[in-house]
Amino acid sequence: MPFTAPPIETRNLCKEFGDKVAVADLSLTVEPGEVFGFLGPNGAGKTTAVKMLLNLISPTSGEGRLFGAPLDDPGIRSRVGFLPEHFRFHDWLRQTSSWLYTPICTTCPTTKPASVSRNYSTWSD
């Protein structure tokens, strides 16, 4: 059964950091099957908008939905992939701690896959 709710829907989504307006009144609907991208100069609010859609930061006002679910729905991130421009592992975490920390941030299950479980004991911290 195909999913019919818009993958992305926002109404008057705003984000302010102090008196700096990062995103102002973002209203859009991306229909199923459409391809959509944010274009703009550095500081235009593209990354901030994506982080609000993924509930990594909270909007100051407005509302949004992913696949028909509110942005704060804990299960919605399992349907979305996100690779930040400047991805890096946290320097303050050891390898095993980083591996265990990531699922907590992404609401993924913490069960180790079999291939990882076999090698887990050989990882060095």
LINNORQUI-V291813 format. One record per residue. N is the residue number from 1. RES is the residue in one small letter. PSI is psi in whole degrees, -180 to 180 (999 if undefined). Layout:
N;RES;PSI
N;RES;PSI
This chain:
1;m;123
2;p;148
3;f;126
4;t;-13
5;a;147
6;p;134
7;p;-37
8;i;132
9;e;125
10;t;151
11;r;113
12;n;39
13;l;127
14;c;149
15;k;126
16;e;141
17;f;99
18;g;-125
19;d;8
20;k;122
21;v;114
22;a;-40
23;v;129
24;a;116
25;d;54
26;l;113
27;s;119
28;l;159
29;t;125
30;v;116
31;e;157
32;p;134
33;g;-15
34;e;152
35;v;132
36;f;143
37;g;151
38;f;128
39;l;141
40;g;167
41;p;167
42;n;137
43;g;5
44;a;-14
45;g;8
46;k;-53
47;t;-39
48;t;-42
49;a;-45
50;v;-42
51;k;-34
52;m;-42
53;l;-33
54;l;4
55;n;30
56;l;-28
57;i;151
58;s;140
59;p;151
60;t;-39
61;s;172
62;g;-177
63;e;159
64;g;161
65;r;143
66;l;124
67;f;34
68;g;-6
69;a;148
70;p;153
71;l;-27
72;d;9
73;d;119
74;p;-24
75;g;-9
76;i;-30
77;r;-19
78;s;-13
79;r;1
80;v;139
81;g;146
82;f;123
83;l;106
84;p;154
85;e;-42
86;h;59
87;f;140
88;r;155
89;f;151
90;h;129
91;d;-27
92;w;0
93;l;140
94;r;170
95;q;-51
96;t;-36
97;s;-41
98;s;-42
99;w;-36
100;l;-28
101;y;-39
102;t;-47
103;p;-31
104;i;-41
105;c;-26
106;t;5
107;t;29
108;c;157
109;p;148
110;t;6
111;t;130
112;k;132
113;p;155
114;a;-42
115;s;-33
116;v;-39
117;s;-39
118;r;-37
119;n;-6
120;y;-40
121;s;-16
122;t;-7
123;w;142
124;s;145
125;d;999
